[in-house]
Amino acid sequence: DGASVAATQRAFVRDELVACRAQLSEAGVPSVEETDKHIEELIKAAKQAAAGTAAAVVFMGGMADSATAYPIFAQQNYKKPREANGKIACANCHLQGKGIDVRIPHEVLPDTIFKASIEIPAKYEKREQPIADGSKAKMNVGAVAIMPEGFKLAPKDRLPKQLKKEMKGLAWAPYSKELPNVVVAGPVPGNLYEKMTLPILAPDPAQNEDIHFDKQVLYVGGNRGRGQVYPEGNQSNNNQFFASAAGTITAIDGLKVSIQGADGNTVAQELLPGATIVVKVGDTVKKDEPITTNPNVGGFGQGEYEFVLQDMNRVYAYCAVSVSIFFAQLAFVLKKKQFEKVQLAEGF
């Protein structure tokens, strides 16, 4: 529908802003949270100055109106998305684990297109997460797929109509120029793309001697919602906060919680926007005891999925051997029956 397309476009525009920010991170550009706040301030100003005009629409395009997941962060900070221990880079910022479901064919043929169905389940219509300013928004989803060497994203001109329909306009992009076999998607609205379809073109060993008919492995990572840590290492507001010291709560001023220890010293702990405080003045807390709720309802999951790049000559050979064995066994049975009849006729 139109609202869903508009939401997707807004998320895409903000992706471009984040990509620019990531490229200039070493030049002293403000953090992502600060960028979000600046964008929101600009949006308010644009609305007041040109409400209902095209300018307001342009500024709205930069707003993070969903709790987003950014594959661009992994692309900018990790040359390879999968570490030597098997962990996909997204897990460094998205600390909560939640499973994904991936379905692929057991066998594929050379130079053919097949699909990987990636499901990132969550209650997207009901659950929301905080964005940078602390307000709530729907969750977005993102995914990364690491295909075997030689496999790549299927070209658009070869996609069957049914497969295009299943993709629902989802755009996959290469992770980098050096890794054409790695693709990413998102952030996109979770309520529209809970199930993602990835079209894959299998290579032909006859045209590439480095490709062999053998077992292959597809690595997939899928995420819903925002992370808990930004690439710079600073904490996001999509976290549960814990008491930084043991003592008594002496004051709560907005997002500032004061804790007086047994030695009389007071520690002022600053929380981030959107935090829901669950303690009150006079409460006694232990160090590292939760003082807010946990707003994170998202999470990241990954898995590896095996399939076979099959040679049809092997299939034909298997069929020929199977048929030969069948007829050989049939001949033995018939011969045995014939021998038994001869014995009966001769009185044995």
Secondary structure as the mmCIF struct_conf table of DSSP 4:
data_model
#
loop_
_struct_conf.conf_type_id
_struct_conf.id
_struct_conf.beg_label_comp_id
_struct_conf.beg_label_asym_id
_struct_conf.beg_label_seq_id
_struct_conf.end_label_comp_id
_struct_conf.end_label_asym_id
_struct_conf.end_label_seq_id
HELX_RH_AL_P HELX_RH_AL_P1 GLY A 2 GLN A 23
TURN_TY1_P TURN_TY1_P1 LEU A 24 LEU A 24
HELX_RH_3T_P HELX_RH_3T_P1 SER A 25 ALA A 27
TURN_TY1_P TURN_TY1_P2 GLY A 28 GLY A 28
HELX_LH_PP_P HELX_LH_PP_P1 VAL A 29 SER A 31
HELX_RH_AL_P HELX_RH_AL_P2 VAL A 32 ALA A 50
TURN_TY1_P TURN_TY1_P3 ALA A 51 GLY A 52
BEND BEND1 THR A 53 THR A 53
HELX_RH_AL_P HELX_RH_AL_P3 ALA A 54 MET A 60
TURN_TY1_P TURN_TY1_P4 GLY A 61 GLY A 62
BEND BEND2 SER A 66 SER A 66
STRN STRN1 ALA A 67 ALA A 67
HELX_RH_AL_P HELX_RH_AL_P4 PRO A 71 ASN A 77
BEND BEND3 LYS A 79 PRO A 81
STRN STRN2 ARG A 82 ARG A 82
TURN_TY1_P TURN_TY1_P5 ALA A 84 ASN A 85
BEND BEND4 GLY A 86 GLY A 86
STRN STRN3 ILE A 88 ILE A 88
HELX_RH_3T_P HELX_RH_3T_P2 ALA A 89 ASN A 92
TURN_TY1_P TURN_TY1_P6 CYS A 93 CYS A 93
BEND BEND5 GLN A 96 GLN A 96
STRN STRN4 GLY A 97 GLY A 97
STRN STRN5 ASP A 101 ARG A 103
BEND BEND6 HIS A 106 HIS A 106
STRN STRN6 GLU A 107 VAL A 108
TURN_TY1_P TURN_TY1_P7 PRO A 110 ASP A 111
STRN STRN7 ILE A 113 GLU A 119
TURN_TY1_P TURN_TY1_P8 TYR A 124 LYS A 126
STRN STRN8 GLU A 128 PRO A 130
TURN_TY1_P TURN_TY1_P9 ALA A 132 ASP A 133
BEND BEND7 GLY A 134 GLY A 134
STRN STRN9 LYS A 136 LYS A 138
STRN STRN10 MET A 139 MET A 139
STRN STRN11 ASN A 140 ILE A 146
HELX_LH_PP_P HELX_LH_PP_P2 MET A 147 PRO A 148
TURN_TY1_P TURN_TY1_P10 GLU A 149 GLY A 150
STRN STRN12 LYS A 152 LEU A 153
HELX_LH_PP_P HELX_LH_PP_P3 ALA A 154 PRO A 155
HELX_RH_3T_P HELX_RH_3T_P3 LYS A 156 ARG A 158
HELX_RH_AL_P HELX_RH_AL_P5 LYS A 161 MET A 167
TURN_TY1_P TURN_TY1_P11 LYS A 168 GLY A 169
STRN STRN13 ALA A 173 SER A 176
TURN_TY1_P TURN_TY1_P12 LYS A 177 GLU A 178
STRN STRN14 LEU A 179 PRO A 189
TURN_TY1_P TURN_TY1_P13 GLY A 190 LEU A 192
BEND BEND8 GLU A 194 GLU A 194
STRN STRN15 LYS A 195 LEU A 201
HELX_LH_PP_P HELX_LH_PP_P4 ALA A 202 PRO A 203
TURN_TY1_P TURN_TY1_P14 PRO A 205 GLN A 207
TURN_TY1_P TURN_TY1_P15 GLU A 209 ASP A 210
BEND BEND9 PHE A 213 ASP A 214
STRN STRN16 LYS A 215 ARG A 224
BEND BEND10 GLY A 225 GLY A 225
BEND BEND11 GLN A 228 GLN A 228
STRN STRN17 VAL A 229 VAL A 229
TURN_TY1_P TURN_TY1_P16 PRO A 231 GLU A 232
BEND BEND12 GLY A 233 GLY A 233
HELX_LH_PP_P HELX_LH_PP_P5 ASN A 234 ASN A 234
STRN STRN18 GLN A 235 GLN A 235
HELX_LH_PP_P HELX_LH_PP_P6 SER A 236 SER A 236
BEND BEND13 ASN A 237 ASN A 239
STRN STRN19 PHE A 242 PHE A 242
BEND BEND14 SER A 244 ALA A 246
STRN STRN20 GLY A 247 ASP A 253
TURN_TY1_P TURN_TY1_P17 GLY A 254 LEU A 255
STRN STRN21 LYS A 256 GLN A 260
TURN_TY1_P TURN_TY1_P18 ALA A 262 ASP A 263
BEND BEND15 GLY A 264 GLY A 264
STRN STRN22 THR A 266 GLU A 270
HELX_LH_PP_P HELX_LH_PP_P7 LEU A 271 LEU A 272
TURN_TY1_P TURN_TY1_P19 PRO A 273 GLY A 274
STRN STRN23 ILE A 277 ILE A 277
TURN_TY1_P TURN_TY1_P20 VAL A 281 GLY A 282
STRN STRN24 THR A 284 VAL A 285
TURN_TY1_P TURN_TY1_P21 LYS A 287 ASP A 288
STRN STRN25 PRO A 290 PRO A 290
STRN STRN26 THR A 292 THR A 292
STRN STRN27 GLY A 299 LEU A 309
HELX_RH_AL_P HELX_RH_AL_P6 MET A 312 ALA A 345
TURN_TY1_P TURN_TY1_P22 GLU A 346 GLY A 347
#
